[in-house]
Amino acid sequence: MAYRTAIVALLLLTASSATTAFMTETLRVSAAPAHRSHSGATSIEYAAASSPSDGDKTIEIPSFVVSPVLTQVYPALIAHKAEYGNPNIPLGSTDGKRCKTLRRLHFQHKLTEEEASLLTEMGFAFHAFEDAYYECDFEEMMGKLLDYHEEFQTYQIPKKYKPDPELGAWVTMLRRLYRTDDVPKIQIDKLDAVGFEWLSTRKCGGSFMSKYREVLSYLSNIVEAGGDVSELLRDDHDVMKWVDAQRLAYENGNLSDSRVEYLDELPGIDW
């Protein structure tokens, strides 16, 4: 009897030690802080707890980076460039909004020269995508447009086209300006010659499109009159309520891609 009692006690002690060791290691991995390397750069470690064999993924932030926004979004810029060939994260995500903030900080001269040079070397686009039509060279974008058509046999490019967000924004603005007769005839002729589709062929439900056209007309009139949409729209405004409802549907995964693309074309608003 005493022998069996001793065996049970030994097994319980062994299990307790193993559990303690596992919890200690888990806390060490999950709580690993960012640290400075010998070069002075900040290192952010991403521990792959589910795949220990993969090792830790560390992204070093250059020591001269002092902007909190750039520090936060830098790993995402690196990841986006590795996957899509550019660091220009579209809006619609937290990191996309941080990129928009970086552009504003650069315009306000609140980024250091070293930070601005770092982003430039990465291929970061400092102009807002809404300004893509005015900032980008027409012939260069026309070439990109033709390359896209050759690959996909269509000109229906999403505004949030991750491989080239600039192209998606340029096409969106091109169609919007065409509706208000603000595209030069020489550009219209060149686009007509290659069969560019001036109207989107994406389809959505009747009730959605009915309200969408109403909202689009309302916002377009404000922008064309030189008004500030953000100041005119309040939380109790019918248009803002409708936009908020679409945003909630998107966050819950209940908004179709076609509706997302339509909402992206609303002027003067970051939904």
N, C-alpha and C positions, 0 to 999 in steps of 0.2 A: 504493500500500500504506500509506504513512504517513498519507495523507488518511483512509483507512477506519479506521485505528487511532485517529486523533483523534476521528472521529465516535463510535466505540464508547465511548471514554473520556468524551466529553461526555454521552452518554445515561446512562451509569452514574452520573455525578456528579449529574445531574438527578433520577434515581430515588432516589438516596440522600438528597438534600435533601428531597424530598417525603415520604419515609418518616419522616425525623427530625421534620419539622414535624407530621406526623399523630400520631406517638407523643407528642410534647410536648403537643399539644392534648388528647389522650386522657387523659394523666396530670393535666393541669390540671383537667379536668372531673370526673374520678373522685375526685380528692383534694381537691376544694373543701371546706374546713372550715366548720363553723357559725361565725357571726360576729355581732357586736353591731351593730345599726343605730344611727343617730344618736340615736334615741329611747331607746336602752339595751336594747331587746328583743333576745332571741336569735333569729337567723334560721337556719333549717335549709333548705338548698337541695337540691332533687331535680333533678339534671340529666337531661334526656331525651336521652341520647346517641344513641339510635336515631332520634329525631325532632328534630333540631336546630331545625327551624322552629317547633316548639311553644314553645321557650324554656324557661328554668328555672322550676320551681315552688317558690316560697318561702313557708314558713309561719313567721311571727314569733311567738315565745313571749314573752308579757309579761315585762318586766324584773323584776317582783316575784315571779315564780315561782322558788322556791328548792328545791322538792322534786325530787329526781332522778327519782322515779317519774312525777310529773306532767310533767316535762320530756320524758321518754321517750315517754309515751303521748299527749301533747297533739296532735301531728299526726294521729294515728289518731282521736282524739275529733272533731276538726274534719272529717275525711273521712267518718266514720260519720254525723255530724249532717247533712252536706251530702247524703248519699245516702238516709238513712232518716228524717231529721227529728228525731233524738235522738242523744246521745253515749253511750248506754248499750250498750256492746259486750258481747255475751253471752260467757259462759265457753266454753272450747273452743279458745281461741287465746291467744297470748302477751299480746296487748293486753287481752283479756278478763280474764286473771289480774291484769294491772296495775290494771285498774279495781277488781277485788276488793281489791287491796292499798290503793288510794286510800280505799276505804270504811273499811278497818280503821284507816288513818292518821287519818282524820277522826274516827272514834270515839275514838281515843287522843289527840285534840287535837294531832296532830303536823303538821297543815296550818295555814298561817297564815290569818288571817281573809280576806285578799285572795284567797288561793288557793281557799278554800271558797266565797267569793262568786262568783269566776269560774266555778267548776263549777256552782254553783246557777243562775246566769244562763244557762248553756248548757243547763240542763235535766237535769243529771246526777243520777241517783237514788242517794242516799247509803245507803239501806238495802239490805241484801243481797236478791237476788231470792228467796232462800229464805224471806224474811220478808214477801214481797209481800202475802200474804193478811192478815197482821196489821197491816201498815203502811198499806195502801191503803184508801180508802173503798169500801165494798161497792157502793153505788149507782153510783159513778163507773165502777168496773170492770165492773159489770153492763151499763152503757151501752156500754162498749167491746166487751164480749162480743157484744151484740146487733148492733152495727155490723159486727163481723167475720162474724157469721152471715149478715147481709143481703148481704154482698159475696161470701162463699164458700159459702154454703148448708151449713155444717157447724160443729160446735163442736170439731172435732179440731184444736186449735191446738198447734203445736210449742212445747216449752218455750223453745227458742232461736229465737223468732220475732223476726227482726231489726227489722222496722218498729216493734215494740212488745214488747221483752223482758219488761217488767213484766207485760203481759197473759198472755204465755205461761207465766211463772212462777206467776202467780196461779191460772190454770186447773189447772196441775200440782199445786199445793198443795191446791187445792180438792178435787180427786179423791182425793188422798192422805188428807186429813183426813176425807173422807166415809167412807172405808174403815174408819176408826177411830171413827166416830160422833162426830166433833168439829166438825161443821158445825151451827150453830143451825137449828132447824126452820123458822123464818121465812125463812131464806135458801134452804133446801132447797125449800120451797114455791114461792118465786119462780122458782127455776131449773127446777123441774119444770113450772111453768106455761108456760115457753117451749120446753120439750122438750130441755133440756140433757142431753147424753150423759155419764152419770156414769162409764161405763167406756170405755176406749180401744178403738177398733175396729181399730187397727193390727195387722197380722199379722206373725208371724215364724216361723222354723222350729221344729219340735217340740223338738229337743235344746237349742237356745238358750233357748227359753221354759221348759223344765223346770229348767235351771240358774238361769235368771233368777228364777223364782219362789222357788227355794231361797234365793238371795242376798237378794232383796227381803224375804223373811220374816225372815231372820237380822238384817239391818240394821234393819228396822222394830222388832224386839224390843229391840235395843240402844238405839235412840233413844227408844222409849216408856218404857224403864226409866231414862232420864236418863243413859245412858252416853255416852262419847266414842268414836265409831267410829274416829277416827284413831289413838287409843291402843290400841285392841283389835286392829286389823288390822296385822299385821306382814308383812314381805316373804315369809315362808315359810308364811303362812296360805293355805289353799285358796281362800278367797273373794278375797283380794288377788291371787292368781295368776290367777284367772279374769278379774278386772277388768283386770289388766295385759295379758292376752291380747287383750281387747276393745279396749283403748287402742292396742295395737300394730297391730291390724287397721284401726282408724280412721286411724292415721297413714299406713298403707300404702294407704289408699283402698279397703279391702276390707270396710268395714262399711256396711250399708244404712242409709238414713235412718230407717227404722222402728226398727231396733235402737238407733241413736243416741238416738232419742227415748225409748225404754224405759230406757236407761241413765241418761238425764237425770233420771229419776224416782226413782232410788235415793236413799234418805234418808241424810244425814250424810256423803256422800262426793262429792268433786270428781274424777271419773274423768278 
